[in-house]
Amino acid sequence: MLNTYLCNIGKGKYKKNRDDIYAALRPFLKDAIRNAKSLRVKHNNDAPSKNTPGTNVFEIFEFLSVYLNETEGAL
């Protein structure tokens, strides 16, 4: 699925330890954060370990956004 998605957005194929994966997906970071927050609400704010899918990784990106050259502040 990753190969299909990356090819569809013109970013080539996925490979483990790809150096440019962040740069390739960076334009979609705000969408990813919004989707992850939506999932958390959908799962009634339960721990991610109790949900499929579920993650709180977006919290790291929100926290670090000021260090990721975000011109808009927090994501």
mmJSON file of the N, C-alpha and C atoms, coordinates in Angstrom:
{"data_MODEL":{"atom_site":{
"group_PDB":["ATOM","ATOM","ATOM","ATOM","ATOM","ATOM","ATOM","ATOM","ATOM","ATOM","ATOM","ATOM","ATOM","ATOM","ATOM","ATOM","ATOM","ATOM","ATOM","ATOM","ATOM","ATOM","ATOM","ATOM","ATOM","ATOM","ATOM","ATOM","ATOM","ATOM","ATOM","ATOM","ATOM","ATOM","ATOM","ATOM","ATOM","ATOM","ATOM","ATOM","ATOM","ATOM","ATOM","ATOM","ATOM","ATOM","ATOM","ATOM","ATOM","ATOM","ATOM","ATOM","ATOM","ATOM","ATOM","ATOM","ATOM","ATOM","ATOM","ATOM","ATOM","ATOM","ATOM","ATOM","ATOM","ATOM","ATOM","ATOM","ATOM","ATOM","ATOM","ATOM","ATOM","ATOM","ATOM","ATOM","ATOM","ATOM","ATOM","ATOM","ATOM","ATOM","ATOM","ATOM","ATOM","ATOM","ATOM","ATOM","ATOM","ATOM","ATOM","ATOM","ATOM","ATOM","ATOM","ATOM","ATOM","ATOM","ATOM","ATOM","ATOM","ATOM","ATOM","ATOM","ATOM","ATOM","ATOM","ATOM","ATOM","ATOM","ATOM","ATOM","ATOM","ATOM","ATOM","ATOM","ATOM","ATOM","ATOM","ATOM","ATOM","ATOM","ATOM","ATOM","ATOM","ATOM","ATOM","ATOM","ATOM","ATOM","ATOM","ATOM","ATOM","ATOM","ATOM","ATOM","ATOM","ATOM","ATOM","ATOM","ATOM","ATOM","ATOM","ATOM","ATOM","ATOM","ATOM","ATOM","ATOM","ATOM","ATOM","ATOM","ATOM","ATOM","ATOM","ATOM","ATOM","ATOM","ATOM","ATOM","ATOM","ATOM","ATOM","ATOM","ATOM","ATOM","ATOM","ATOM","ATOM","ATOM","ATOM","ATOM","ATOM","ATOM","ATOM","ATOM","ATOM","ATOM","ATOM","ATOM","ATOM","ATOM","ATOM","ATOM","ATOM","ATOM","ATOM","ATOM","ATOM","ATOM","ATOM","ATOM","ATOM","ATOM","ATOM","ATOM","ATOM","ATOM","ATOM","ATOM","ATOM","ATOM","ATOM","ATOM","ATOM","ATOM","ATOM","ATOM","ATOM","ATOM","ATOM","ATOM","ATOM","ATOM","ATOM","ATOM","ATOM","ATOM","ATOM","ATOM","ATOM","ATOM","ATOM","ATOM","ATOM"],
"id":[1,2,3,4,5,6,7,8,9,10,11,12,13,14,15,16,17,18,19,20,21,22,23,24,25,26,27,28,29,30,31,32,33,34,35,36,37,38,39,40,41,42,43,44,45,46,47,48,49,50,51,52,53,54,55,56,57,58,59,60,61,62,63,64,65,66,67,68,69,70,71,72,73,74,75,76,77,78,79,80,81,82,83,84,85,86,87,88,89,90,91,92,93,94,95,96,97,98,99,100,101,102,103,104,105,106,107,108,109,110,111,112,113,114,115,116,117,118,119,120,121,122,123,124,125,126,127,128,129,130,131,132,133,134,135,136,137,138,139,140,141,142,143,144,145,146,147,148,149,150,151,152,153,154,155,156,157,158,159,160,161,162,163,164,165,166,167,168,169,170,171,172,173,174,175,176,177,178,179,180,181,182,183,184,185,186,187,188,189,190,191,192,193,194,195,196,197,198,199,200,201,202,203,204,205,206,207,208,209,210,211,212,213,214,215,216,217,218,219,220,221,222,223,224,225],
"type_symbol":["N","C","C","N","C","C","N","C","C","N","C","C","N","C","C","N","C","C","N","C","C","N","C","C","N","C","C","N","C","C","N","C","C","N","C","C","N","C","C","N","C","C","N","C","C","N","C","C","N","C","C","N","C","C","N","C","C","N","C","C","N","C","C","N","C","C","N","C","C","N","C","C","N","C","C","N","C","C","N","C","C","N","C","C","N","C","C","N","C","C","N","C","C","N","C","C","N","C","C","N","C","C","N","C","C","N","C","C","N","C","C","N","C","C","N","C","C","N","C","C","N","C","C","N","C","C","N","C","C","N","C","C","N","C","C","N","C","C","N","C","C","N","C","C","N","C","C","N","C","C","N","C","C","N","C","C","N","C","C","N","C","C","N","C","C","N","C","C","N","C","C","N","C","C","N","C","C","N","C","C","N","C","C","N","C","C","N","C","C","N","C","C","N","C","C","N","C","C","N","C","C","N","C","C","N","C","C","N","C","C","N","C","C","N","C","C","N","C","C","N","C","C","N","C","C"],
"label_atom_id":["N","CA","C","N","CA","C","N","CA","C","N","CA","C","N","CA","C","N","CA","C","N","CA","C","N","CA","C","N","CA","C","N","CA","C","N","CA","C","N","CA","C","N","CA","C","N","CA","C","N","CA","C","N","CA","C","N","CA","C","N","CA","C","N","CA","C","N","CA","C","N","CA","C","N","CA","C","N","CA","C","N","CA","C","N","CA","C","N","CA","C","N","CA","C","N","CA","C","N","CA","C","N","CA","C","N","CA","C","N","CA","C","N","CA","C","N","CA","C","N","CA","C","N","CA","C","N","CA","C","N","CA","C","N","CA","C","N","CA","C","N","CA","C","N","CA","C","N","CA","C","N","CA","C","N","CA","C","N","CA","C","N","CA","C","N","CA","C","N","CA","C","N","CA","C","N","CA","C","N","CA","C","N","CA","C","N","CA","C","N","CA","C","N","CA","C","N","CA","C","N","CA","C","N","CA","C","N","CA","C","N","CA","C","N","CA","C","N","CA","C","N","CA","C","N","CA","C","N","CA","C","N","CA","C","N","CA","C","N","CA","C","N","CA","C","N","CA","C","N","CA","C","N","CA","C","N","CA","C","N","CA","C"],
"label_alt_id":[null,null,null,null,null,null,null,null,null,null,null,null,null,null,null,null,null,null,null,null,null,null,null,null,null,null,null,null,null,null,null,null,null,null,null,null,null,null,null,null,null,null,null,null,null,null,null,null,null,null,null,null,null,null,null,null,null,null,null,null,null,null,null,null,null,null,null,null,null,null,null,null,null,null,null,null,null,null,null,null,null,null,null,null,null,null,null,null,null,null,null,null,null,null,null,null,null,null,null,null,null,null,null,null,null,null,null,null,null,null,null,null,null,null,null,null,null,null,null,null,null,null,null,null,null,null,null,null,null,null,null,null,null,null,null,null,null,null,null,null,null,null,null,null,null,null,null,null,null,null,null,null,null,null,null,null,null,null,null,null,null,null,null,null,null,null,null,null,null,null,null,null,null,null,null,null,null,null,null,null,null,null,null,null,null,null,null,null,null,null,null,null,null,null,null,null,null,null,null,null,null,null,null,null,null,null,null,null,null,null,null,null,null,null,null,null,null,null,null,null,null,null,null,null,null],
"label_comp_id":["MET","MET","MET","LEU","LEU","LEU","ASN","ASN","ASN","THR","THR","THR","TYR","TYR","TYR","LEU","LEU","LEU","CYS","CYS","CYS","ASN","ASN","ASN","ILE","ILE","ILE","GLY","GLY","GLY","LYS","LYS","LYS","GLY","GLY","GLY","LYS","LYS","LYS","TYR","TYR","TYR","LYS","LYS","LYS","LYS","LYS","LYS","ASN","ASN","ASN","ARG","ARG","ARG","ASP","ASP","ASP","ASP","ASP","ASP","ILE","ILE","ILE","TYR","TYR","TYR","ALA","ALA","ALA","ALA","ALA","ALA","LEU","LEU","LEU","ARG","ARG","ARG","PRO","PRO","PRO","PHE","PHE","PHE","LEU","LEU","LEU","LYS","LYS","LYS","ASP","ASP","ASP","ALA","ALA","ALA","ILE","ILE","ILE","ARG","ARG","ARG","ASN","ASN","ASN","ALA","ALA","ALA","LYS","LYS","LYS","SER","SER","SER","LEU","LEU","LEU","ARG","ARG","ARG","VAL","VAL","VAL","LYS","LYS","LYS","HIS","HIS","HIS","ASN","ASN","ASN","ASN","ASN","ASN","ASP","ASP","ASP","ALA","ALA","ALA","PRO","PRO","PRO","SER","SER","SER","LYS","LYS","LYS","ASN","ASN","ASN","THR","THR","THR","PRO","PRO","PRO","GLY","GLY","GLY","THR","THR","THR","ASN","ASN","ASN","VAL","VAL","VAL","PHE","PHE","PHE","GLU","GLU","GLU","ILE","ILE","ILE","PHE","PHE","PHE","GLU","GLU","GLU","PHE","PHE","PHE","LEU","LEU","LEU","SER","SER","SER","VAL","VAL","VAL","TYR","TYR","TYR","LEU","LEU","LEU","ASN","ASN","ASN","GLU","GLU","GLU","THR","THR","THR","GLU","GLU","GLU","GLY","GLY","GLY","ALA","ALA","ALA","LEU","LEU","LEU"],
"label_asym_id":["A","A","A","A","A","A","A","A","A","A","A","A","A","A","A","A","A","A","A","A","A","A","A","A","A","A","A","A","A","A","A","A","A","A","A","A","A","A","A","A","A","A","A","A","A","A","A","A","A","A","A","A","A","A","A","A","A","A","A","A","A","A","A","A","A","A","A","A","A","A","A","A","A","A","A","A","A","A","A","A","A","A","A","A","A","A","A","A","A","A","A","A","A","A","A","A","A","A","A","A","A","A","A","A","A","A","A","A","A","A","A","A","A","A","A","A","A","A","A","A","A","A","A","A","A","A","A","A","A","A","A","A","A","A","A","A","A","A","A","A","A","A","A","A","A","A","A","A","A","A","A","A","A","A","A","A","A","A","A","A","A","A","A","A","A","A","A","A","A","A","A","A","A","A","A","A","A","A","A","A","A","A","A","A","A","A","A","A","A","A","A","A","A","A","A","A","A","A","A","A","A","A","A","A","A","A","A","A","A","A","A","A","A","A","A","A","A","A","A","A","A","A","A","A","A"],
"label_entity_id":["1","1","1","1","1","1","1","1","1","1","1","1","1","1","1","1","1","1","1","1","1","1","1","1","1","1","1","1","1","1","1","1","1","1","1","1","1","1","1","1","1","1","1","1","1","1","1","1","1","1","1","1","1","1","1","1","1","1","1","1","1","1","1","1","1","1","1","1","1","1","1","1","1","1","1","1","1","1","1","1","1","1","1","1","1","1","1","1","1","1","1","1","1","1","1","1","1","1","1","1","1","1","1","1","1","1","1","1","1","1","1","1","1","1","1","1","1","1","1","1","1","1","1","1","1","1","1","1","1","1","1","1","1","1","1","1","1","1","1","1","1","1","1","1","1","1","1","1","1","1","1","1","1","1","1","1","1","1","1","1","1","1","1","1","1","1","1","1","1","1","1","1","1","1","1","1","1","1","1","1","1","1","1","1","1","1","1","1","1","1","1","1","1","1","1","1","1","1","1","1","1","1","1","1","1","1","1","1","1","1","1","1","1","1","1","1","1","1","1","1","1","1","1","1","1"],
"label_seq_id":[1,1,1,2,2,2,3,3,3,4,4,4,5,5,5,6,6,6,7,7,7,8,8,8,9,9,9,10,10,10,11,11,11,12,12,12,13,13,13,14,14,14,15,15,15,16,16,16,17,17,17,18,18,18,19,19,19,20,20,20,21,21,21,22,22,22,23,23,23,24,24,24,25,25,25,26,26,26,27,27,27,28,28,28,29,29,29,30,30,30,31,31,31,32,32,32,33,33,33,34,34,34,35,35,35,36,36,36,37,37,37,38,38,38,39,39,39,40,40,40,41,41,41,42,42,42,43,43,43,44,44,44,45,45,45,46,46,46,47,47,47,48,48,48,49,49,49,50,50,50,51,51,51,52,52,52,53,53,53,54,54,54,55,55,55,56,56,56,57,57,57,58,58,58,59,59,59,60,60,60,61,61,61,62,62,62,63,63,63,64,64,64,65,65,65,66,66,66,67,67,67,68,68,68,69,69,69,70,70,70,71,71,71,72,72,72,73,73,73,74,74,74,75,75,75],
"pdbx_PDB_ins_code":[null,null,null,null,null,null,null,null,null,null,null,null,null,null,null,null,null,null,null,null,null,null,null,null,null,null,null,null,null,null,null,null,null,null,null,null,null,null,null,null,null,null,null,null,null,null,null,null,null,null,null,null,null,null,null,null,null,null,null,null,null,null,null,null,null,null,null,null,null,null,null,null,null,null,null,null,null,null,null,null,null,null,null,null,null,null,null,null,null,null,null,null,null,null,null,null,null,null,null,null,null,null,null,null,null,null,null,null,null,null,null,null,null,null,null,null,null,null,null,null,null,null,null,null,null,null,null,null,null,null,null,null,null,null,null,null,null,null,null,null,null,null,null,null,null,null,null,null,null,null,null,null,null,null,null,null,null,null,null,null,null,null,null,null,null,null,null,null,null,null,null,null,null,null,null,null,null,null,null,null,null,null,null,null,null,null,null,null,null,null,null,null,null,null,null,null,null,null,null,null,null,null,null,null,null,null,null,null,null,null,null,null,null,null,null,null,null,null,null,null,null,null,null,null,null],
"Cartn_x":[0.821,0.0,0.867,1.973,2.842,3.407,3.806,4.309,3.256,2.039,0.95,0.713,0.623,0.368,1.496,2.733,3.86,3.96,3.7,3.716,2.597,1.441,0.312,0.587,1.419,1.74,3.068,3.607,4.828,6.102,6.131,7.296,8.046,7.854,8.601,8.09,8.963,8.582,9.115,8.463,8.894,10.05,11.007,12.032,12.411,12.759,13.131,14.31,14.261,15.308,15.501,14.445,14.512,14.816,15.854,16.324,15.354,14.571,13.72,12.241,11.921,10.507,9.778,10.427,9.774,9.485,10.468,10.281,9.177,9.104,8.09,6.682,6.545,5.22,4.888,5.85,5.668,4.453,4.154,2.982,1.663,1.672,0.449,0.387,1.328,1.417,0.168,-0.321,-1.519,-2.715,-2.846,-3.933,-3.783,-2.563,-2.316,-2.659,-2.283,-2.597,-4.106,-4.769,-6.225,-6.903,-6.449,-7.03,-6.781,-5.581,-5.272,-6.123,-6.318,-7.176,-8.613,-9.059,-10.411,-10.588,-9.573,-9.636,-9.71,-8.93,-8.947,-10.341,-10.98,-12.342,-13.302,-13.16,-14.024,-13.933,-12.742,-12.525,-12.699,-13.412,-13.734,-12.502,-11.423,-10.183,-9.574,-9.92,-9.292,-7.814,-7.051,-5.634,-5.487,-4.511,-4.317,-4.132,-3.573,-3.361,-4.672,-5.774,-7.084,-7.825,-7.221,-7.897,-7.115,-7.86,-7.243,-7.954,-7.35,-6.016,-6.068,-4.927,-4.85,-3.409,-3.139,-1.788,-1.857,-0.868,-0.735,0.551,1.154,2.401,2.227,1.02,0.779,1.114,1.022,1.339,2.801,3.665,5.088,5.278,4.62,4.76,4.168,3.076,2.516,3.488,4.065,5.001,6.249,6.752,7.989,7.783,6.556,6.278,7.063,7.312,8.064,9.519,10.002,11.372,11.446,10.299,10.26,10.058,10.488,10.376,8.938,8.043,6.629,6.435,5.969,5.733,4.393,3.531,2.199,2.109,3.224,3.184,2.753,1.966,1.525,0.666,0.805,0.046,-1.417],
"Cartn_y":[-1.195,0.0,1.262,1.232,2.412,2.721,1.677,1.899,2.557,2.068,2.619,4.079,4.375,5.743,6.674,6.283,7.145,7.367,6.323,6.482,7.415,7.309,8.17,9.653,9.956,11.361,11.765,10.87,11.187,11.141,10.317,10.257,8.932,8.17,6.923,5.8,4.862,3.69,3.775,3.052,2.991,2.014,2.364,1.416,1.731,0.706,0.861,1.828,2.675,3.665,4.687,4.978,5.975,7.342,7.983,9.249,10.41,10.388,11.537,11.316,10.322,9.998,11.153,11.809,12.954,14.056,14.383,15.437,15.073,13.805,13.371,13.481,13.212,13.206,14.484,15.369,16.605,17.417,17.527,18.309,17.763,16.543,15.908,15.83,16.481,16.376,16.912,18.043,18.6,17.68,17.079,16.121,14.906,14.418,13.246,13.539,14.717,15.1,15.212,15.861,15.99,14.617,13.711,12.369,11.593,11.717,11.024,11.559,12.863,13.45,12.971,12.893,12.415,10.97,10.146,8.758,8.688,9.545,9.529,9.881,10.876,11.249,10.106,9.503,8.38,7.23,7.039,5.961,6.447,7.544,8.075,8.347,8.774,9.116,7.953,6.714,5.552,5.507,4.738,4.563,3.945,4.391,3.853,2.337,1.79,0.336,-0.437,0.244,-0.401,-0.217,0.482,0.818,0.347,0.036,-0.314,0.459,1.376,1.902,2.953,3.251,4.286,4.632,5.909,6.367,7.764,8.102,9.459,10.101,9.534,10.069,11.51,11.867,13.243,14.254,13.868,14.788,15.214,14.315,14.65,15.711,15.526,16.49,17.842,17.841,19.123,19.829,19.089,19.66,20.206,19.446,19.832,20.789,21.145,21.961,23.267,23.845,25.101,24.886,23.649,23.339,22.769,22.56,21.99,23.087,24.296,25.446,25.725,25.611,25.903,27.409,27.99,29.418,29.768,28.771,29.005,28.687,28.398,28.013,26.576,26.291,24.919,24.431,23.166,22.586,22.469],
"Cartn_z":[0.0,0.0,0.0,0.726,0.759,-0.625,-1.356,-2.712,-3.585,-3.513,-4.311,-3.956,-2.66,-2.22,-2.658,-2.38,-2.734,-4.24,-5.018,-6.48,-6.939,-6.304,-6.669,-6.428,-5.441,-5.168,-5.807,-6.629,-7.368,-6.559,-5.519,-4.634,-4.705,-5.77,-5.941,-5.071,-4.762,-3.981,-2.555,-1.672,-0.275,-0.137,0.682,1.091,2.526,3.256,4.655,4.776,5.786,6.074,4.958,4.245,3.176,3.777,3.316,3.891,3.708,2.649,2.343,2.666,3.471,3.708,4.403,5.35,6.017,5.009,4.193,3.19,2.202,1.838,0.882,1.454,2.745,3.37,4.13,4.28,5.046,4.611,3.312,2.923,3.462,3.948,4.427,5.959,6.644,8.103,8.803,8.377,9.022,8.84,7.669,7.437,8.341,8.485,9.326,10.784,11.254,12.628,12.815,11.873,11.956,11.975,11.128,11.084,12.376,12.937,14.185,15.338,15.378,16.419,16.258,15.03,14.758,15.228,14.992,15.463,16.979,17.644,19.113,19.632,19.033,19.434,19.146,17.972,17.587,18.587,19.149,20.118,21.561,21.741,23.065,23.922,23.298,23.996,24.768,24.402,25.025,24.651,25.407,25.094,23.708,22.926,21.582,21.569,22.625,22.677,22.678,22.96,22.973,21.652,20.704,19.45,18.235,17.19,15.922,14.831,14.151,14.427,15.525,16.076,17.085,17.381,17.529,17.837,18.437,19.219,19.729,19.222,18.196,17.655,17.204,16.791,16.344,17.421,18.694,19.789,19.742,19.326,19.202,18.126,16.985,15.896,16.268,17.005,17.457,18.389,19.32,20.283,19.583,18.605,17.931,16.763,16.476,15.292,15.281,16.426,16.459,16.03,16.128,15.733,14.317,13.69,12.343,11.297,11.625,10.719,10.32,11.272,11.008,11.061,9.993,9.973,10.593,10.729,11.266,12.76,13.411,14.811,14.942,15.982,16.215,15.052,14.762,13.642,13.966],
"occupancy":[1.0,1.0,1.0,1.0,1.0,1.0,1.0,1.0,1.0,1.0,1.0,1.0,1.0,1.0,1.0,1.0,1.0,1.0,1.0,1.0,1.0,1.0,1.0,1.0,1.0,1.0,1.0,1.0,1.0,1.0,1.0,1.0,1.0,1.0,1.0,1.0,1.0,1.0,1.0,1.0,1.0,1.0,1.0,1.0,1.0,1.0,1.0,1.0,1.0,1.0,1.0,1.0,1.0,1.0,1.0,1.0,1.0,1.0,1.0,1.0,1.0,1.0,1.0,1.0,1.0,1.0,1.0,1.0,1.0,1.0,1.0,1.0,1.0,1.0,1.0,1.0,1.0,1.0,1.0,1.0,1.0,1.0,1.0,1.0,1.0,1.0,1.0,1.0,1.0,1.0,1.0,1.0,1.0,1.0,1.0,1.0,1.0,1.0,1.0,1.0,1.0,1.0,1.0,1.0,1.0,1.0,1.0,1.0,1.0,1.0,1.0,1.0,1.0,1.0,1.0,1.0,1.0,1.0,1.0,1.0,1.0,1.0,1.0,1.0,1.0,1.0,1.0,1.0,1.0,1.0,1.0,1.0,1.0,1.0,1.0,1.0,1.0,1.0,1.0,1.0,1.0,1.0,1.0,1.0,1.0,1.0,1.0,1.0,1.0,1.0,1.0,1.0,1.0,1.0,1.0,1.0,1.0,1.0,1.0,1.0,1.0,1.0,1.0,1.0,1.0,1.0,1.0,1.0,1.0,1.0,1.0,1.0,1.0,1.0,1.0,1.0,1.0,1.0,1.0,1.0,1.0,1.0,1.0,1.0,1.0,1.0,1.0,1.0,1.0,1.0,1.0,1.0,1.0,1.0,1.0,1.0,1.0,1.0,1.0,1.0,1.0,1.0,1.0,1.0,1.0,1.0,1.0,1.0,1.0,1.0,1.0,1.0,1.0,1.0,1.0,1.0,1.0,1.0,1.0,1.0,1.0,1.0,1.0,1.0,1.0],
"B_iso_or_equiv":[0.0,0.0,0.0,0.0,0.0,0.0,0.0,0.0,0.0,0.0,0.0,0.0,0.0,0.0,0.0,0.0,0.0,0.0,0.0,0.0,0.0,0.0,0.0,0.0,0.0,0.0,0.0,0.0,0.0,0.0,0.0,0.0,0.0,0.0,0.0,0.0,0.0,0.0,0.0,0.0,0.0,0.0,0.0,0.0,0.0,0.0,0.0,0.0,0.0,0.0,0.0,0.0,0.0,0.0,0.0,0.0,0.0,0.0,0.0,0.0,0.0,0.0,0.0,0.0,0.0,0.0,0.0,0.0,0.0,0.0,0.0,0.0,0.0,0.0,0.0,0.0,0.0,0.0,0.0,0.0,0.0,0.0,0.0,0.0,0.0,0.0,0.0,0.0,0.0,0.0,0.0,0.0,0.0,0.0,0.0,0.0,0.0,0.0,0.0,0.0,0.0,0.0,0.0,0.0,0.0,0.0,0.0,0.0,0.0,0.0,0.0,0.0,0.0,0.0,0.0,0.0,0.0,0.0,0.0,0.0,0.0,0.0,0.0,0.0,0.0,0.0,0.0,0.0,0.0,0.0,0.0,0.0,0.0,0.0,0.0,0.0,0.0,0.0,0.0,0.0,0.0,0.0,0.0,0.0,0.0,0.0,0.0,0.0,0.0,0.0,0.0,0.0,0.0,0.0,0.0,0.0,0.0,0.0,0.0,0.0,0.0,0.0,0.0,0.0,0.0,0.0,0.0,0.0,0.0,0.0,0.0,0.0,0.0,0.0,0.0,0.0,0.0,0.0,0.0,0.0,0.0,0.0,0.0,0.0,0.0,0.0,0.0,0.0,0.0,0.0,0.0,0.0,0.0,0.0,0.0,0.0,0.0,0.0,0.0,0.0,0.0,0.0,0.0,0.0,0.0,0.0,0.0,0.0,0.0,0.0,0.0,0.0,0.0,0.0,0.0,0.0,0.0,0.0,0.0,0.0,0.0,0.0,0.0,0.0,0.0],
"pdbx_formal_charge":[null,null,null,null,null,null,null,null,null,null,null,null,null,null,null,null,null,null,null,null,null,null,null,null,null,null,null,null,null,null,null,null,null,null,null,null,null,null,null,null,null,null,null,null,null,null,null,null,null,null,null,null,null,null,null,null,null,null,null,null,null,null,null,null,null,null,null,null,null,null,null,null,null,null,null,null,null,null,null,null,null,null,null,null,null,null,null,null,null,null,null,null,null,null,null,null,null,null,null,null,null,null,null,null,null,null,null,null,null,null,null,null,null,null,null,null,null,null,null,null,null,null,null,null,null,null,null,null,null,null,null,null,null,null,null,null,null,null,null,null,null,null,null,null,null,null,null,null,null,null,null,null,null,null,null,null,null,null,null,null,null,null,null,null,null,null,null,null,null,null,null,null,null,null,null,null,null,null,null,null,null,null,null,null,null,null,null,null,null,null,null,null,null,null,null,null,null,null,null,null,null,null,null,null,null,null,null,null,null,null,null,null,null,null,null,null,null,null,null,null,null,null,null,null,null],
"auth_seq_id":[1,1,1,2,2,2,3,3,3,4,4,4,5,5,5,6,6,6,7,7,7,8,8,8,9,9,9,10,10,10,11,11,11,12,12,12,13,13,13,14,14,14,15,15,15,16,16,16,17,17,17,18,18,18,19,19,19,20,20,20,21,21,21,22,22,22,23,23,23,24,24,24,25,25,25,26,26,26,27,27,27,28,28,28,29,29,29,30,30,30,31,31,31,32,32,32,33,33,33,34,34,34,35,35,35,36,36,36,37,37,37,38,38,38,39,39,39,40,40,40,41,41,41,42,42,42,43,43,43,44,44,44,45,45,45,46,46,46,47,47,47,48,48,48,49,49,49,50,50,50,51,51,51,52,52,52,53,53,53,54,54,54,55,55,55,56,56,56,57,57,57,58,58,58,59,59,59,60,60,60,61,61,61,62,62,62,63,63,63,64,64,64,65,65,65,66,66,66,67,67,67,68,68,68,69,69,69,70,70,70,71,71,71,72,72,72,73,73,73,74,74,74,75,75,75],
"auth_comp_id":["MET","MET","MET","LEU","LEU","LEU","ASN","ASN","ASN","THR","THR","THR","TYR","TYR","TYR","LEU","LEU","LEU","CYS","CYS","CYS","ASN","ASN","ASN","ILE","ILE","ILE","GLY","GLY","GLY","LYS","LYS","LYS","GLY","GLY","GLY","LYS","LYS","LYS","TYR","TYR","TYR","LYS","LYS","LYS","LYS","LYS","LYS","ASN","ASN","ASN","ARG","ARG","ARG","ASP","ASP","ASP","ASP","ASP","ASP","ILE","ILE","ILE","TYR","TYR","TYR","ALA","ALA","ALA","ALA","ALA","ALA","LEU","LEU","LEU","ARG","ARG","ARG","PRO","PRO","PRO","PHE","PHE","PHE","LEU","LEU","LEU","LYS","LYS","LYS","ASP","ASP","ASP","ALA","ALA","ALA","ILE","ILE","ILE","ARG","ARG","ARG","ASN","ASN","ASN","ALA","ALA","ALA","LYS","LYS","LYS","SER","SER","SER","LEU","LEU","LEU","ARG","ARG","ARG","VAL","VAL","VAL","LYS","LYS","LYS","HIS","HIS","HIS","ASN","ASN","ASN","ASN","ASN","ASN","ASP","ASP","ASP","ALA","ALA","ALA","PRO","PRO","PRO","SER","SER","SER","LYS","LYS","LYS","ASN","ASN","ASN","THR","THR","THR","PRO","PRO","PRO","GLY","GLY","GLY","THR","THR","THR","ASN","ASN","ASN","VAL","VAL","VAL","PHE","PHE","PHE","GLU","GLU","GLU","ILE","ILE","ILE","PHE","PHE","PHE","GLU","GLU","GLU","PHE","PHE","PHE","LEU","LEU","LEU","SER","SER","SER","VAL","VAL","VAL","TYR","TYR","TYR","LEU","LEU","LEU","ASN","ASN","ASN","GLU","GLU","GLU","THR","THR","THR","GLU","GLU","GLU","GLY","GLY","GLY","ALA","ALA","ALA","LEU","LEU","LEU"],
"auth_asym_id":["A","A","A","A","A","A","A","A","A","A","A","A","A","A","A","A","A","A","A","A","A","A","A","A","A","A","A","A","A","A","A","A","A","A","A","A","A","A","A","A","A","A","A","A","A","A","A","A","A","A","A","A","A","A","A","A","A","A","A","A","A","A","A","A","A","A","A","A","A","A","A","A","A","A","A","A","A","A","A","A","A","A","A","A","A","A","A","A","A","A","A","A","A","A","A","A","A","A","A","A","A","A","A","A","A","A","A","A","A","A","A","A","A","A","A","A","A","A","A","A","A","A","A","A","A","A","A","A","A","A","A","A","A","A","A","A","A","A","A","A","A","A","A","A","A","A","A","A","A","A","A","A","A","A","A","A","A","A","A","A","A","A","A","A","A","A","A","A","A","A","A","A","A","A","A","A","A","A","A","A","A","A","A","A","A","A","A","A","A","A","A","A","A","A","A","A","A","A","A","A","A","A","A","A","A","A","A","A","A","A","A","A","A","A","A","A","A","A","A","A","A","A","A","A","A"],
"auth_atom_id":["N","CA","C","N","CA","C","N","CA","C","N","CA","C","N","CA","C","N","CA","C","N","CA","C","N","CA","C","N","CA","C","N","CA","C","N","CA","C","N","CA","C","N","CA","C","N","CA","C","N","CA","C","N","CA","C","N","CA","C","N","CA","C","N","CA","C","N","CA","C","N","CA","C","N","CA","C","N","CA","C","N","CA","C","N","CA","C","N","CA","C","N","CA","C","N","CA","C","N","CA","C","N","CA","C","N","CA","C","N","CA","C","N","CA","C","N","CA","C","N","CA","C","N","CA","C","N","CA","C","N","CA","C","N","CA","C","N","CA","C","N","CA","C","N","CA","C","N","CA","C","N","CA","C","N","CA","C","N","CA","C","N","CA","C","N","CA","C","N","CA","C","N","CA","C","N","CA","C","N","CA","C","N","CA","C","N","CA","C","N","CA","C","N","CA","C","N","CA","C","N","CA","C","N","CA","C","N","CA","C","N","CA","C","N","CA","C","N","CA","C","N","CA","C","N","CA","C","N","CA","C","N","CA","C","N","CA","C","N","CA","C","N","CA","C","N","CA","C","N","CA","C","N","CA","C","N","CA","C","N","CA","C"],
"pdbx_PDB_model_num":[1,1,1,1,1,1,1,1,1,1,1,1,1,1,1,1,1,1,1,1,1,1,1,1,1,1,1,1,1,1,1,1,1,1,1,1,1,1,1,1,1,1,1,1,1,1,1,1,1,1,1,1,1,1,1,1,1,1,1,1,1,1,1,1,1,1,1,1,1,1,1,1,1,1,1,1,1,1,1,1,1,1,1,1,1,1,1,1,1,1,1,1,1,1,1,1,1,1,1,1,1,1,1,1,1,1,1,1,1,1,1,1,1,1,1,1,1,1,1,1,1,1,1,1,1,1,1,1,1,1,1,1,1,1,1,1,1,1,1,1,1,1,1,1,1,1,1,1,1,1,1,1,1,1,1,1,1,1,1,1,1,1,1,1,1,1,1,1,1,1,1,1,1,1,1,1,1,1,1,1,1,1,1,1,1,1,1,1,1,1,1,1,1,1,1,1,1,1,1,1,1,1,1,1,1,1,1,1,1,1,1,1,1,1,1,1,1,1,1,1,1,1,1,1,1]
}}}
